[in-house]
Amino acid sequence: MPVRAPRAAVAVLAAGACAAACTVDPGPSGPEPRAATTPPSTVAAPAPPAARVPLVVAVHPSRGRLSLRSETVQALRAGELTDWRRLGSDPGPLRTGSLREVRRDRSIVALVPATAVGPAVAVATVDGADPLRRPESYPLTVPGEKLPPLTKVTVTGDVMLGRRVGDRLARVGDPAAALRPMAGRLAAADLTIGNLESTLSKAGAPRQGGDSFGAAPAVREGLRLAGFDVLSLANNHAGDYGARALVETVRRLRAAGFRPVGAGADIRTAARPVVTTRNGVRFGVVAFNAIGETPAAGRASPGVLQVRMQPRTGPLNRSDLDRVTRVVRGLRDRVDVVIVLPHWGAQYTHRTVRDQRLVARELVDAGADVVVGGHPHWVQGVEVRRGGFVAYSLGNFVFDMDFMRKTQEGILLELVFWGPALKSARLLPYVVGPDFAPRVARGARGDGILEDVWGASPQLRRRAATPRPSGRRGRAGAG
């Protein structure tokens, strides 16, 4: 591609060219113009500006989101701040330190280039700009390399659009009503992923009585409005109306432009990952069901990709897990980022069972960058292991479980990737309202939901993440 000369140089060159080759009419009494006797001067193009990266304020994720002013950060850099109240957080002694110390100790804050952080820490906004989501608007920078493309990925908890949710959608005449309050936020992501825990067909008899979740095909309007791209069907309700309804659900989702994963007409389809590219980064998604009830897909029979494990289908079946880890390893060679969606765990508790932790770690070791679970209907803890991020349960996103407070609370997982590297994993709390629609929870209610997550995350509080082995792509930074 030709390089354009700076505007001043172009003007000089143009003037010189005109002096050498153009004539000017001086009027009847003017002299003839003299030809140029010296070559035109040129101005060298200035060197391109050096690349810069945000200088971030990194804190332990349980500190929540801090919003600071530039002058506050400058005072922090100068060592003038010694109490967290000056940063708008809980009172207590404040010290600056390394990222490793931040991950271990809530009293530490680190000032580091944004390229060094990862999902084990949170970063403050400064003058209203998020350094990881809006680096071009962030006011504090240091010299660094050119930033790679930024990609936002949002993952939701369980989306159930049948039973009383479906009844209400029909009553109000709006198949998108349950997703409408959060649709704009979801659709703003480059890639939006969820677990669809209801069929879009009732072609067979209900197999779980009143707990059979079948939604009208019209609910796809709400799923489109919310910008869903990938929908997992690897759960214990995809088979609620039998094999034909499961296959019809897969077909109807594909016909509407969605990418279903984790279920299909046979095991090859159910085990086939979804691969999609955003901003030059290739994402691969795998999903499996560990709860049972929906049949496992066979060589010629519909169902889901299954892993038998605690607490519902265990003990852990090594053959099942090996099948999934083989899929993950094979996918690792084809994509930059691997996301795994397990349906697992015990209901109505913040505590994970042993097999969840064991399987999560084997998935990360096999190459998963992000593992996001569903089914417990309550939020559970998060973990960072060797650069891989695990969220054991996000809770319900859309559901009609209004019989207890905790089933009406959840977290939205908002991920930010710079190129293939996971830089941020933001947990956004919400509450499912009486209309079965989720809305962002602020104040004490939102803080309480996040406290449930941190209280169930002893690994994150206790120790730092171990660096990934060399040769793996798409790893997070030291944070």
Secondary structure as a PSIPRED ss2 file (coil, helix, strand):
# PSIPRED VFORMAT (PSIPRED V4.0)

   1 M C   1.000  0.000  0.000
   2 P C   1.000  0.000  0.000
   3 V C   1.000  0.000  0.000
   4 R C   1.000  0.000  0.000
   5 A C   1.000  0.000  0.000
   6 P C   1.000  0.000  0.000
   7 R H   0.000  1.000  0.000
   8 A H   0.000  1.000  0.000
   9 A H   0.000  1.000  0.000
  10 V H   0.000  1.000  0.000
  11 A H   0.000  1.000  0.000
  12 V H   0.000  1.000  0.000
  13 L H   0.000  1.000  0.000
  14 A H   0.000  1.000  0.000
  15 A H   0.000  1.000  0.000
  16 G H   0.000  1.000  0.000
  17 A H   0.000  1.000  0.000
  18 C H   0.000  1.000  0.000
  19 A H   0.000  1.000  0.000
  20 A H   0.000  1.000  0.000
  21 A H   0.000  1.000  0.000
  22 C C   1.000  0.000  0.000
  23 T C   1.000  0.000  0.000
  24 V C   1.000  0.000  0.000
  25 D C   1.000  0.000  0.000
  26 P C   1.000  0.000  0.000
  27 G C   1.000  0.000  0.000
  28 P C   1.000  0.000  0.000
  29 S C   1.000  0.000  0.000
  30 G C   1.000  0.000  0.000
  31 P C   1.000  0.000  0.000
  32 E C   1.000  0.000  0.000
  33 P C   1.000  0.000  0.000
  34 R C   1.000  0.000  0.000
  35 A C   1.000  0.000  0.000
  36 A C   1.000  0.000  0.000
  37 T C   1.000  0.000  0.000
  38 T C   1.000  0.000  0.000
  39 P C   1.000  0.000  0.000
  40 P C   1.000  0.000  0.000
  41 S C   1.000  0.000  0.000
  42 T C   1.000  0.000  0.000
  43 V C   1.000  0.000  0.000
  44 A C   1.000  0.000  0.000
  45 A C   1.000  0.000  0.000
  46 P C   1.000  0.000  0.000
  47 A C   1.000  0.000  0.000
  48 P C   1.000  0.000  0.000
  49 P C   1.000  0.000  0.000
  50 A C   1.000  0.000  0.000
  51 A C   1.000  0.000  0.000
  52 R E   0.000  0.000  1.000
  53 V E   0.000  0.000  1.000
  54 P E   0.000  0.000  1.000
  55 L E   0.000  0.000  1.000
  56 V E   0.000  0.000  1.000
  57 V E   0.000  0.000  1.000
  58 A E   0.000  0.000  1.000
  59 V E   0.000  0.000  1.000
  60 H C   1.000  0.000  0.000
  61 P H   0.000  1.000  0.000
  62 S H   0.000  1.000  0.000
  63 R H   0.000  1.000  0.000
  64 G C   1.000  0.000  0.000
  65 R C   1.000  0.000  0.000
  66 L C   1.000  0.000  0.000
  67 S E   0.000  0.000  1.000
  68 L E   0.000  0.000  1.000
  69 R C   1.000  0.000  0.000
  70 S H   0.000  1.000  0.000
  71 E H   0.000  1.000  0.000
  72 T H   0.000  1.000  0.000
  73 V H   0.000  1.000  0.000
  74 Q H   0.000  1.000  0.000
  75 A H   0.000  1.000  0.000
  76 L H   0.000  1.000  0.000
  77 R H   0.000  1.000  0.000
  78 A C   1.000  0.000  0.000
  79 G C   1.000  0.000  0.000
  80 E C   1.000  0.000  0.000
  81 L C   1.000  0.000  0.000
  82 T C   1.000  0.000  0.000
  83 D E   0.000  0.000  1.000
  84 W H   0.000  1.000  0.000
  85 R H   0.000  1.000  0.000
  86 R H   0.000  1.000  0.000
  87 L H   0.000  1.000  0.000
  88 G C   1.000  0.000  0.000
  89 S C   1.000  0.000  0.000
  90 D C   1.000  0.000  0.000
  91 P C   1.000  0.000  0.000
  92 G C   1.000  0.000  0.000
  93 P E   0.000  0.000  1.000
  94 L C   1.000  0.000  0.000
  95 R E   0.000  0.000  1.000
  96 T E   0.000  0.000  1.000
  97 G C   1.000  0.000  0.000
  98 S C   1.000  0.000  0.000
  99 L H   0.000  1.000  0.000
 100 R H   0.000  1.000  0.000
 101 E H   0.000  1.000  0.000
 102 V H   0.000  1.000  0.000
 103 R H   0.000  1.000  0.000
 104 R H   0.000  1.000  0.000
 105 D C   1.000  0.000  0.000
 106 R C   1.000  0.000  0.000
 107 S C   1.000  0.000  0.000
 108 I E   0.000  0.000  1.000
 109 V E   0.000  0.000  1.000
 110 A E   0.000  0.000  1.000
 111 L E   0.000  0.000  1.000
 112 V E   0.000  0.000  1.000
 113 P E   0.000  0.000  1.000
 114 A H   0.000  1.000  0.000
 115 T H   0.000  1.000  0.000
 116 A H   0.000  1.000  0.000
 117 V C   1.000  0.000  0.000
 118 G C   1.000  0.000  0.000
 119 P C   1.000  0.000  0.000
 120 A C   1.000  0.000  0.000
 121 V C   1.000  0.000  0.000
 122 A E   0.000  0.000  1.000
 123 V E   0.000  0.000  1.000
 124 A C   1.000  0.000  0.000
 125 T E   0.000  0.000  1.000
 126 V E   0.000  0.000  1.000
 127 D C   1.000  0.000  0.000
 128 G C   1.000  0.000  0.000
 129 A E   0.000  0.000  1.000
 130 D C   1.000  0.000  0.000
 131 P C   1.000  0.000  0.000
 132 L C   1.000  0.000  0.000
 133 R C   1.000  0.000  0.000
 134 R C   1.000  0.000  0.000
 135 P H   0.000  1.000  0.000
 136 E H   0.000  1.000  0.000
 137 S H   0.000  1.000  0.000
 138 Y C   1.000  0.000  0.000
 139 P C   1.000  0.000  0.000
 140 L C   1.000  0.000  0.000
 141 T E   0.000  0.000  1.000
 142 V E   0.000  0.000  1.000
 143 P E   0.000  0.000  1.000
 144 G C   1.000  0.000  0.000
 145 E C   1.000  0.000  0.000
 146 K C   1.000  0.000  0.000
 147 L C   1.000  0.000  0.000
 148 P C   1.000  0.000  0.000
 149 P C   1.000  0.000  0.000
 150 L E   0.000  0.000  1.000
 151 T E   0.000  0.000  1.000
 152 K E   0.000  0.000  1.000
 153 V E   0.000  0.000  1.000
 154 T E   0.000  0.000  1.000
 155 V E   0.000  0.000  1.000
 156 T E   0.000  0.000  1.000
 157 G E   0.000  0.000  1.000
 158 D E   0.000  0.000  1.000
 159 V E   0.000  0.000  1.000
 160 M C   1.000  0.000  0.000
 161 L C   1.000  0.000  0.000
 162 G C   1.000  0.000  0.000
 163 R H   0.000  1.000  0.000
 164 R H   0.000  1.000  0.000
 165 V H   0.000  1.000  0.000
 166 G H   0.000  1.000  0.000
 167 D H   0.000  1.000  0.000
 168 R H   0.000  1.000  0.000
 169 L H   0.000  1.000  0.000
 170 A H   0.000  1.000  0.000
 171 R H   0.000  1.000  0.000
 172 V H   0.000  1.000  0.000
 173 G C   1.000  0.000  0.000
 174 D C   1.000  0.000  0.000
 175 P C   1.000  0.000  0.000
 176 A C   1.000  0.000  0.000
 177 A C   1.000  0.000  0.000
 178 A C   1.000  0.000  0.000
 179 L C   1.000  0.000  0.000
 180 R H   0.000  1.000  0.000
 181 P H   0.000  1.000  0.000
 182 M H   0.000  1.000  0.000
 183 A H   0.000  1.000  0.000
 184 G H   0.000  1.000  0.000
 185 R H   0.000  1.000  0.000
 186 L H   0.000  1.000  0.000
 187 A H   0.000  1.000  0.000
 188 A C   1.000  0.000  0.000
 189 A C   1.000  0.000  0.000
 190 D C   1.000  0.000  0.000
 191 L E   0.000  0.000  1.000
 192 T E   0.000  0.000  1.000
 193 I E   0.000  0.000  1.000
 194 G E   0.000  0.000  1.000
 195 N E   0.000  0.000  1.000
 196 L E   0.000  0.000  1.000
 197 E C   1.000  0.000  0.000
 198 S C   1.000  0.000  0.000
 199 T E   0.000  0.000  1.000
 200 L C   1.000  0.000  0.000
 201 S C   1.000  0.000  0.000
 202 K C   1.000  0.000  0.000
 203 A C   1.000  0.000  0.000
 204 G C   1.000  0.000  0.000
 205 A C   1.000  0.000  0.000
 206 P C   1.000  0.000  0.000
 207 R C   1.000  0.000  0.000
 208 Q C   1.000  0.000  0.000
 209 G H   0.000  1.000  0.000
 210 G H   0.000  1.000  0.000
 211 D H   0.000  1.000  0.000
 212 S C   1.000  0.000  0.000
 213 F C   1.000  0.000  0.000
 214 G E   0.000  0.000  1.000
 215 A C   1.000  0.000  0.000
 216 A C   1.000  0.000  0.000
 217 P H   0.000  1.000  0.000
 218 A H   0.000  1.000  0.000
 219 V H   0.000  1.000  0.000
 220 R H   0.000  1.000  0.000
 221 E H   0.000  1.000  0.000
 222 G H   0.000  1.000  0.000
 223 L H   0.000  1.000  0.000
 224 R H   0.000  1.000  0.000
 225 L H   0.000  1.000  0.000
 226 A C   1.000  0.000  0.000
 227 G C   1.000  0.000  0.000
 228 F C   1.000  0.000  0.000
 229 D C   1.000  0.000  0.000
 230 V E   0.000  0.000  1.000
 231 L E   0.000  0.000  1.000
 232 S E   0.000  0.000  1.000
 233 L C   1.000  0.000  0.000
 234 A C   1.000  0.000  0.000
 235 N C   1.000  0.000  0.000
 236 N C   1.000  0.000  0.000
 237 H C   1.000  0.000  0.000
 238 A C   1.000  0.000  0.000
 239 G C   1.000  0.000  0.000
 240 D C   1.000  0.000  0.000
 241 Y C   1.000  0.000  0.000
 242 G H   0.000  1.000  0.000
 243 A H   0.000  1.000  0.000
 244 R H   0.000  1.000  0.000
 245 A H   0.000  1.000  0.000
 246 L H   0.000  1.000  0.000
 247 V H   0.000  1.000  0.000
 248 E H   0.000  1.000  0.000
 249 T H   0.000  1.000  0.000
 250 V H   0.000  1.000  0.000
 251 R H   0.000  1.000  0.000
 252 R H   0.000  1.000  0.000
 253 L H   0.000  1.000  0.000
 254 R H   0.000  1.000  0.000
 255 A H   0.000  1.000  0.000
 256 A C   1.000  0.000  0.000
 257 G C   1.000  0.000  0.000
 258 F C   1.000  0.000  0.000
 259 R E   0.000  0.000  1.000
 260 P E   0.000  0.000  1.000
 261 V E   0.000  0.000  1.000
 262 G C   1.000  0.000  0.000
 263 A E   0.000  0.000  1.000
 264 G E   0.000  0.000  1.000
 265 A C   1.000  0.000  0.000
 266 D C   1.000  0.000  0.000
 267 I H   0.000  1.000  0.000
 268 R H   0.000  1.000  0.000
 269 T H   0.000  1.000  0.000
 270 A H   0.000  1.000  0.000
 271 A C   1.000  0.000  0.000
 272 R C   1.000  0.000  0.000
 273 P C   1.000  0.000  0.000
 274 V E   0.000  0.000  1.000
 275 V E   0.000  0.000  1.000
 276 T E   0.000  0.000  1.000
 277 T E   0.000  0.000  1.000
 278 R E   0.000  0.000  1.000
 279 N C   1.000  0.000  0.000
 280 G C   1.000  0.000  0.000
 281 V E   0.000  0.000  1.000
 282 R E   0.000  0.000  1.000
 283 F E   0.000  0.000  1.000
 284 G E   0.000  0.000  1.000
 285 V E   0.000  0.000  1.000
 286 V E   0.000  0.000  1.000
 287 A E   0.000  0.000  1.000
 288 F E   0.000  0.000  1.000
 289 N E   0.000  0.000  1.000
 290 A C   1.000  0.000  0.000
 291 I C   1.000  0.000  0.000
 292 G C   1.000  0.000  0.000
 293 E C   1.000  0.000  0.000
 294 T C   1.000  0.000  0.000
 295 P C   1.000  0.000  0.000
 296 A E   0.000  0.000  1.000
 297 A C   1.000  0.000  0.000
 298 G C   1.000  0.000  0.000
 299 R C   1.000  0.000  0.000
 300 A C   1.000  0.000  0.000
 301 S C   1.000  0.000  0.000
 302 P C   1.000  0.000  0.000
 303 G E   0.000  0.000  1.000
 304 V E   0.000  0.000  1.000
 305 L C   1.000  0.000  0.000
 306 Q E   0.000  0.000  1.000
 307 V C   1.000  0.000  0.000
 308 R C   1.000  0.000  0.000
 309 M C   1.000  0.000  0.000
 310 Q C   1.000  0.000  0.000
 311 P C   1.000  0.000  0.000
 312 R C   1.000  0.000  0.000
 313 T C   1.000  0.000  0.000
 314 G C   1.000  0.000  0.000
 315 P C   1.000  0.000  0.000
 316 L C   1.000  0.000  0.000
 317 N C   1.000  0.000  0.000
 318 R H   0.000  1.000  0.000
 319 S H   0.000  1.000  0.000
 320 D H   0.000  1.000  0.000
 321 L H   0.000  1.000  0.000
 322 D H   0.000  1.000  0.000
 323 R H   0.000  1.000  0.000
 324 V H   0.000  1.000  0.000
 325 T H   0.000  1.000  0.000
 326 R H   0.000  1.000  0.000
 327 V H   0.000  1.000  0.000
 328 V H   0.000  1.000  0.000
 329 R H   0.000  1.000  0.000
 330 G H   0.000  1.000  0.000
 331 L H   0.000  1.000  0.000
 332 R H   0.000  1.000  0.000
 333 D C   1.000  0.000  0.000
 334 R C   1.000  0.000  0.000
 335 V C   1.000  0.000  0.000
 336 D C   1.000  0.000  0.000
 337 V E   0.000  0.000  1.000
 338 V E   0.000  0.000  1.000
 339 I E   0.000  0.000  1.000
 340 V E   0.000  0.000  1.000
 341 L E   0.000  0.000  1.000
 342 P E   0.000  0.000  1.000
 343 H E   0.000  0.000  1.000
 344 W C   1.000  0.000  0.000
 345 G C   1.000  0.000  0.000
 346 A C   1.000  0.000  0.000
 347 Q C   1.000  0.000  0.000
 348 Y C   1.000  0.000  0.000
 349 T C   1.000  0.000  0.000
 350 H C   1.000  0.000  0.000
 351 R C   1.000  0.000  0.000
 352 T C   1.000  0.000  0.000
 353 V C   1.000  0.000  0.000
 354 R H   0.000  1.000  0.000
 355 D H   0.000  1.000  0.000
 356 Q H   0.000  1.000  0.000
 357 R H   0.000  1.000  0.000
 358 L H   0.000  1.000  0.000
 359 V H   0.000  1.000  0.000
 360 A H   0.000  1.000  0.000
 361 R H   0.000  1.000  0.000
 362 E H   0.000  1.000  0.000
 363 L H   0.000  1.000  0.000
 364 V H   0.000  1.000  0.000
 365 D H   0.000  1.000  0.000
 366 A H   0.000  1.000  0.000
 367 G C   1.000  0.000  0.000
 368 A C   1.000  0.000  0.000
 369 D C   1.000  0.000  0.000
 370 V E   0.000  0.000  1.000
 371 V E   0.000  0.000  1.000
 372 V E   0.000  0.000  1.000
 373 G C   1.000  0.000  0.000
 374 G E   0.000  0.000  1.000
 375 H C   1.000  0.000  0.000
 376 P C   1.000  0.000  0.000
 377 H C   1.000  0.000  0.000
 378 W C   1.000  0.000  0.000
 379 V E   0.000  0.000  1.000
 380 Q C   1.000  0.000  0.000
 381 G C   1.000  0.000  0.000
 382 V E   0.000  0.000  1.000
 383 E E   0.000  0.000  1.000
 384 V E   0.000  0.000  1.000
 385 R E   0.000  0.000  1.000
 386 R C   1.000  0.000  0.000
 387 G C   1.000  0.000  0.000
 388 G E   0.000  0.000  1.000
 389 F E   0.000  0.000  1.000
 390 V E   0.000  0.000  1.000
 391 A E   0.000  0.000  1.000
 392 Y C   1.000  0.000  0.000
 393 S C   1.000  0.000  0.000
 394 L E   0.000  0.000  1.000
 395 G E   0.000  0.000  1.000
 396 N E   0.000  0.000  1.000
 397 F E   0.000  0.000  1.000
 398 V E   0.000  0.000  1.000
 399 F C   1.000  0.000  0.000
 400 D C   1.000  0.000  0.000
 401 M C   1.000  0.000  0.000
 402 D C   1.000  0.000  0.000
 403 F C   1.000  0.000  0.000
 404 M C   1.000  0.000  0.000
 405 R C   1.000  0.000  0.000
 406 K H   0.000  1.000  0.000
 407 T H   0.000  1.000  0.000
 408 Q H   0.000  1.000  0.000
 409 E E   0.000  0.000  1.000
 410 G E   0.000  0.000  1.000
 411 I E   0.000  0.000  1.000
 412 L E   0.000  0.000  1.000
 413 L E   0.000  0.000  1.000
 414 E E   0.000  0.000  1.000
 415 L E   0.000  0.000  1.000
 416 V E   0.000  0.000  1.000
 417 F E   0.000  0.000  1.000
 418 W E   0.000  0.000  1.000
 419 G C   1.000  0.000  0.000
 420 P C   1.000  0.000  0.000
 421 A E   0.000  0.000  1.000
 422 L E   0.000  0.000  1.000
 423 K E   0.000  0.000  1.000
 424 S E   0.000  0.000  1.000
 425 A E   0.000  0.000  1.000
 426 R E   0.000  0.000  1.000
 427 L E   0.000  0.000  1.000
 428 L E   0.000  0.000  1.000
 429 P E   0.000  0.000  1.000
 430 Y E   0.000  0.000  1.000
 431 V E   0.000  0.000  1.000
 432 V E   0.000  0.000  1.000
 433 G C   1.000  0.000  0.000
 434 P C   1.000  0.000  0.000
 435 D C   1.000  0.000  0.000
 436 F C   1.000  0.000  0.000
 437 A C   1.000  0.000  0.000
 438 P E   0.000  0.000  1.000
 439 R E   0.000  0.000  1.000
 440 V E   0.000  0.000  1.000
 441 A C   1.000  0.000  0.000
 442 R C   1.000  0.000  0.000
 443 G H   0.000  1.000  0.000
 444 A H   0.000  1.000  0.000
 445 R H   0.000  1.000  0.000
 446 G H   0.000  1.000  0.000
 447 D H   0.000  1.000  0.000
 448 G H   0.000  1.000  0.000
 449 I H   0.000  1.000  0.000
 450 L H   0.000  1.000  0.000
 451 E H   0.000  1.000  0.000
 452 D H   0.000  1.000  0.000
 453 V H   0.000  1.000  0.000
 454 W H   0.000  1.000  0.000
 455 G H   0.000  1.000  0.000
 456 A C   1.000  0.000  0.000
 457 S C   1.000  0.000  0.000
 458 P H   0.000  1.000  0.000
 459 Q H   0.000  1.000  0.000
 460 L H   0.000  1.000  0.000
 461 R H   0.000  1.000  0.000
 462 R H   0.000  1.000  0.000
 463 R C   1.000  0.000  0.000
 464 A C   1.000  0.000  0.000
 465 A C   1.000  0.000  0.000
 466 T C   1.000  0.000  0.000
 467 P C   1.000  0.000  0.000
 468 R C   1.000  0.000  0.000
 469 P C   1.000  0.000  0.000
 470 S C   1.000  0.000  0.000
 471 G C   1.000  0.000  0.000
 472 R C   1.000  0.000  0.000
 473 R C   1.000  0.000  0.000
 474 G C   1.000  0.000  0.000
 475 R C   1.000  0.000  0.000
 476 A C   1.000  0.000  0.000
 477 G C   1.000  0.000  0.000
 478 A C   1.000  0.000  0.000
 479 G C   1.000  0.000  0.000
